[in-house]
Amino acid sequence: MRKPVLASSSSLQLDNHLEIKRGTEKLSKMALVTTPQVNEGPLFAEVDMGADSTAPSIRATVVQASTIFNDTSATLDKAERLLAEAASYGSQLVVFPEAFIGGYPRGSSFGVTIGNRTPKGKEDFRKYHAAAIDVPGPEVDRLAAMAGKYKVYLVMGVIERDGYTLYCTVLFFDSQGHYLGKHRKIMPTALERVIWGFGDGSTIPVFETPIGKIGAAICWENRMPLLRTAMYAKGIEIYCAPTADSREIWQASMTHIALEGGCFVLSANQFCRRKDYPPPPEYIFSGTEEDLTPESVVCAGGSVIISPSGTVLAGPNYEGEALISADLDLGEIARAKFDFDVVGHYARPEVLSLVVRDHPAVPATFTSTSEKTESTQK
């Protein structure tokens, strides 16, 4: 099932894995393109595109690459290089990993034990807070401009700064350079809860676009059945799953979601080595630092694209930084829903139903603000 066709590397010198399928039938004509000695521009594996021309199809890419930790400006530069490369391959949708802008603080404890926080841990948080971005803000404007420049729909994992609370967030942009909105991770996992706030029901969007209905859930919140049900009820067709989980068992969850939701699943993870993080003692991988060398892999990726029938279209990749691409035959959604529509003909709302509280949860409401709003509406 996992037979990636290798396209040539570009000026970024990434191994770009392209495996294209239509429906459930593997295309018969593929070619292996070796890496040229000099940059000759992007090349594609030769494929036979002989499928039903009436079915809409889009090309999608998941990015598997590391943050430049504690350097948001340099990470944005890297994101643009990756986005440009994906666009040069004809990609219309590009999905980046969880926390790509701002960084996933893998291995860090922030000096937290029950009943105590250390001065170094507080300083680590200060640096992490400084690397986060405001939404809206100048970095969001730059990402929007990048999406418009390269004419792609962009799904980007960021660390969002809202005052002095951080959120693990996904931002959405259209191909005209407009910011569409965001999803905040509603349930950080384990020690993530010390450094990230909790999203609420007001940021679980599914955006209707010319290339399909797009939404996202982040890492282990993909394992929350009620959150998935809310997204299915909004009609999601292209389900983005930025993650930090590189275990092989993650693939089982992604396949299950594709089958359950009758949707395409695009999961993007970072590929990181120890050297992609600041060196010790500035940054410590708690409990494992003594076993690591600069070349040690601390996150092995596993990015993947899966069809609504559960077919793996591209990936998973555990080999290094990569652009992993596939053509999505959107007709496959209807074929899958014929078998199983979880919020349609296979639902039993008279027995089982879900209530989603989709209003913002705020710690304080000021009556003067409400009164001003009411007076302007009269």
Secondary structure in CASP SS format (residue, H / E / C, confidence):
PFRMAT SS
TARGET T0000
AUTHOR 0000-0000-0000
METHOD secondary structure of the structure
MODEL  1
M C 1.00
R C 1.00
K C 1.00
P C 1.00
V E 1.00
L E 1.00
A E 1.00
S C 1.00
S C 1.00
S C 1.00
S C 1.00
L C 1.00
Q C 1.00
L C 1.00
D C 1.00
N E 1.00
H E 1.00
L E 1.00
E C 1.00
I C 1.00
K E 1.00
R E 1.00
G C 1.00
T C 1.00
E E 1.00
K E 1.00
L C 1.00
S C 1.00
K C 1.00
M C 1.00
A C 1.00
L C 1.00
V C 1.00
T C 1.00
T C 1.00
P C 1.00
Q C 1.00
V C 1.00
N C 1.00
E C 1.00
G C 1.00
P C 1.00
L C 1.00
F C 1.00
A C 1.00
E C 1.00
V C 1.00
D C 1.00
M C 1.00
G C 1.00
A C 1.00
D C 1.00
S C 1.00
T C 1.00
A C 1.00
P C 1.00
S E 1.00
I E 1.00
R E 1.00
A E 1.00
T E 1.00
V E 1.00
V E 1.00
Q E 1.00
A C 1.00
S C 1.00
T C 1.00
I C 1.00
F C 1.00
N C 1.00
D C 1.00
T H 1.00
S H 1.00
A H 1.00
T H 1.00
L H 1.00
D H 1.00
K H 1.00
A H 1.00
E H 1.00
R H 1.00
L H 1.00
L H 1.00
A H 1.00
E H 1.00
A H 1.00
A H 1.00
S H 1.00
Y C 1.00
G C 1.00
S C 1.00
Q C 1.00
L E 1.00
V E 1.00
V E 1.00
F C 1.00
P C 1.00
E C 1.00
A C 1.00
F C 1.00
I E 1.00
G C 1.00
G C 1.00
Y C 1.00
P C 1.00
R C 1.00
G C 1.00
S C 1.00
S C 1.00
F C 1.00
G C 1.00
V E 1.00
T E 1.00
I C 1.00
G C 1.00
N E 1.00
R E 1.00
T C 1.00
P H 1.00
K H 1.00
G H 1.00
K H 1.00
E H 1.00
D H 1.00
F H 1.00
R H 1.00
K H 1.00
Y H 1.00
H H 1.00
A H 1.00
A H 1.00
A C 1.00
I E 1.00
D C 1.00
V C 1.00
P C 1.00
G C 1.00
P H 1.00
E H 1.00
V H 1.00
D H 1.00
R H 1.00
L H 1.00
A H 1.00
A H 1.00
M H 1.00
A H 1.00
G H 1.00
K H 1.00
Y H 1.00
K C 1.00
V C 1.00
Y E 1.00
L E 1.00
V E 1.00
M E 1.00
G E 1.00
V E 1.00
I E 1.00
E E 1.00
R E 1.00
D E 1.00
G C 1.00
Y C 1.00
T E 1.00
L E 1.00
Y E 1.00
C E 1.00
T E 1.00
V E 1.00
L E 1.00
F E 1.00
F E 1.00
D C 1.00
S C 1.00
Q C 1.00
G C 1.00
H C 1.00
Y E 1.00
L E 1.00
G E 1.00
K E 1.00
H E 1.00
R E 1.00
K C 1.00
I C 1.00
M C 1.00
P C 1.00
T C 1.00
A C 1.00
L C 1.00
E H 1.00
R H 1.00
V H 1.00
I H 1.00
W C 1.00
G C 1.00
F C 1.00
G C 1.00
D C 1.00
G H 1.00
S H 1.00
T H 1.00
I C 1.00
P C 1.00
V E 1.00
F E 1.00
E E 1.00
T E 1.00
P C 1.00
I C 1.00
G E 1.00
K E 1.00
I E 1.00
G E 1.00
A E 1.00
A C 1.00
I C 1.00
C H 1.00
W H 1.00
E H 1.00
N H 1.00
R H 1.00
M C 1.00
P H 1.00
L H 1.00
L H 1.00
R H 1.00
T H 1.00
A H 1.00
M H 1.00
Y H 1.00
A H 1.00
K C 1.00
G C 1.00
I C 1.00
E C 1.00
I E 1.00
Y E 1.00
C E 1.00
A C 1.00
P C 1.00
T E 1.00
A C 1.00
D C 1.00
S C 1.00
R C 1.00
E C 1.00
I C 1.00
W H 1.00
Q H 1.00
A H 1.00
S H 1.00
M H 1.00
T H 1.00
H H 1.00
I H 1.00
A H 1.00
L H 1.00
E H 1.00
G H 1.00
G C 1.00
C C 1.00
F E 1.00
V E 1.00
L E 1.00
S E 1.00
A C 1.00
N E 1.00
Q C 1.00
F E 1.00
C E 1.00
R E 1.00
R H 1.00
K H 1.00
D H 1.00
Y C 1.00
P C 1.00
P C 1.00
P C 1.00
P C 1.00
E C 1.00
Y C 1.00
I C 1.00
F C 1.00
S C 1.00
G C 1.00
T C 1.00
E H 1.00
E H 1.00
D H 1.00
L C 1.00
T C 1.00
P C 1.00
E C 1.00
S C 1.00
V E 1.00
V E 1.00
C E 1.00
A E 1.00
G C 1.00
G C 1.00
S E 1.00
V E 1.00
I E 1.00
I E 1.00
S C 1.00
P C 1.00
S C 1.00
G C 1.00
T C 1.00
V E 1.00
L E 1.00
A E 1.00
G E 1.00
P E 1.00
N E 1.00
Y C 1.00
E C 1.00
G C 1.00
E C 1.00
A E 1.00
L E 1.00
I E 1.00
S E 1.00
A E 1.00
D E 1.00
L E 1.00
D E 1.00
L C 1.00
G H 1.00
E H 1.00
I H 1.00
A H 1.00
R H 1.00
A H 1.00
K H 1.00
F H 1.00
D H 1.00
F C 1.00
D C 1.00
V C 1.00
V C 1.00
G C 1.00
H C 1.00
Y C 1.00
A C 1.00
R C 1.00
P C 1.00
E C 1.00
V C 1.00
L C 1.00
S C 1.00
L C 1.00
V C 1.00
V C 1.00
R C 1.00
D C 1.00
H C 1.00
P C 1.00
A C 1.00
V C 1.00
P C 1.00
A C 1.00
T C 1.00
F C 1.00
T H 1.00
S H 1.00
T H 1.00
S H 1.00
E H 1.00
K H 1.00
T H 1.00
E H 1.00
S H 1.00
T H 1.00
Q H 1.00
K C 1.00
END
